[in-house]
Amino acid sequence: MRKQKTLGQELVEAVQDALETPGTGRIVRPVDVKSLRQKLHMTQREFSQRYHINLETLRNWEQLKRVPDSTVTAYLTCIVKNPRIIDNLLNK
């Protein structure tokens, strides 16, 4: 029987794999979520409901307590580029 790895062991292995794997050279740029929301003239509640983002998560991003991961950053970038299309896809 194989011994189950601890979370710490899995994290160390993941970091080692990431260091050994060549990247694409693309940098994921962070999105200023608060500025995006304000540009769209929305409250936190409106933005979270329209784009299906947990309100507490949104608040944590805006207060810089948390940072969106790369998948969420890609999603937020889509909202930056064309918020109406994303809204239509999600809410129509």
C-alpha positions as CSV (number, residue, x, y, z in Angstrom):
1,M,0.0,0.0,0.0
2,R,1.3,3.5,-0.9
3,K,1.7,6.0,1.9
4,Q,-0.6,9.0,1.3
5,K,1.3,12.3,0.9
6,T,0.8,15.3,3.2
7,L,-0.4,18.6,1.8
8,G,3.1,20.0,2.4
9,Q,4.7,17.2,0.4
10,E,2.2,17.8,-2.4
11,L,2.9,21.5,-2.4
12,V,6.7,21.0,-2.5
13,E,6.4,18.6,-5.4
14,A,4.1,21.1,-7.3
15,V,6.6,23.9,-6.8
16,Q,9.5,21.6,-8.0
17,D,7.5,20.6,-11.0
18,A,6.7,24.3,-11.8
19,L,10.4,25.2,-11.5
20,E,11.4,22.4,-13.8
21,T,8.7,23.0,-16.5
22,P,9.5,25.7,-19.1
23,G,6.9,28.4,-19.2
24,T,5.3,30.0,-22.2
25,G,6.9,33.4,-21.5
26,R,3.5,35.0,-21.0
27,I,2.9,37.0,-17.9
28,V,-0.5,37.1,-16.4
29,R,-1.2,40.7,-15.5
30,P,-3.2,41.3,-12.4
31,V,-6.6,43.1,-12.8
32,D,-7.4,46.0,-10.5
33,V,-10.8,44.7,-9.6
34,K,-12.0,47.8,-7.7
35,S,-11.2,50.1,-10.6
36,L,-12.9,47.7,-13.0
37,R,-16.0,47.6,-10.9
38,Q,-16.0,51.4,-10.5
39,K,-15.5,51.9,-14.2
40,L,-18.7,49.9,-14.7
41,H,-20.5,52.1,-12.2
42,M,-21.5,49.1,-10.0
43,T,-21.6,48.4,-6.3
44,Q,-19.7,45.4,-5.0
45,R,-23.0,43.6,-4.7
46,E,-24.1,44.4,-8.3
47,F,-20.7,43.3,-9.7
48,S,-20.7,40.1,-7.7
49,Q,-24.2,39.2,-8.8
50,R,-23.8,40.1,-12.4
51,Y,-20.5,38.2,-12.9
52,H,-21.2,35.4,-10.4
53,I,-18.4,36.2,-8.0
54,N,-18.8,35.6,-4.3
55,L,-19.3,39.0,-2.6
56,E,-16.8,38.2,0.2
57,T,-14.2,37.1,-2.3
58,L,-14.7,40.3,-4.3
59,R,-14.2,42.3,-1.1
60,N,-11.0,40.4,-0.3
61,W,-9.6,41.1,-3.7
62,E,-10.5,44.8,-3.5
63,Q,-8.9,45.1,0.0
64,L,-5.8,43.2,-1.3
65,K,-6.3,40.5,1.3
66,R,-6.5,37.9,-1.5
67,V,-5.3,37.8,-5.1
68,P,-7.3,36.2,-7.9
69,D,-5.6,33.1,-9.3
70,S,-4.6,32.9,-13.0
71,T,-8.0,31.4,-14.1
72,V,-10.0,34.1,-12.4
73,T,-7.5,36.7,-13.7
74,A,-8.3,35.5,-17.3
75,Y,-12.0,35.8,-16.5
76,L,-11.6,39.3,-15.1
77,T,-9.6,40.2,-18.2
78,C,-12.5,39.1,-20.4
79,I,-14.8,41.4,-18.3
80,V,-12.3,44.3,-18.8
81,K,-12.2,43.7,-22.6
82,N,-16.0,43.4,-23.1
83,P,-18.2,43.4,-20.0
84,R,-21.4,43.4,-22.1
85,I,-20.5,40.2,-23.9
86,I,-19.7,38.4,-20.6
87,D,-22.9,39.7,-19.0
88,N,-24.9,38.5,-22.0
89,L,-23.3,35.1,-21.9
90,L,-23.9,34.7,-18.2
91,N,-27.3,36.3,-17.7
92,K,-29.4,35.8,-20.8
